[in-house]
Amino acid sequence: MALTRSFKETVQKRVMADKKFRKALLREAVETMLSGDLEAGKAILRDYINATVGFEKLSNATGTSTKSLMRMFSPKGNPQAKNLFAVINHLQKQTGIKLHLASVH
């Protein structure tokens, strides 16, 4: 199901206004991908990118073309690990957070 424009605008406004929400959204995107739901994780990350840095600036920061980045995070996109981790690394720096893995016993 496609998101409506008003929902995307609502998320974007919330991301810009609420630092905790912004950090939680990035964390949720990564955790969702790590749990095996790549499609949902990419969708969350795409919304996060659109609401924060944007694909053009992300392209400049990562050295990956804007079109390639947009394809990576499209529903049919299949990002290479190298590119995905470069994006996540930049977003962590830009957001000022550092995500860590923890084992669950």
MODA-V184449 format. One record per backbone hydrogen bond with DSSP energy under -1.0 kcal/mol. NH is the residue of the N-H (numbers start at 1). CO is the residue of the C=O. Records with the same first field share a line. If there is no record, write none. Layout:
# MODA-V184449
NH->CO  CO
This chain:
# MODA-V184449
8->4
9->5
10->6
11->7
12->8
13->9
14->10
15->11
16->12
17->13
18->14
22->18
23->19
24->20
25->21
26->22
27->23
28->24
29->25
30->26
31->27
32->28
33->29
34->30
35->31
36->33
37->32
38->36
41->37
42->38
43->39
44->40
45->41
46->42
47->43
48->44
49->45
50->46
51->47
52->48
54->49
58->54
59->55
60->56
61->57
62->58
63->59
69->65
70->66
71->67
72->68
73->69
74->71
77->74
84->80
85->81
86->82
87->83
88->84
89->85
90->86
91->87
92->88
93->89
94->90
95->91
96->92
97->92
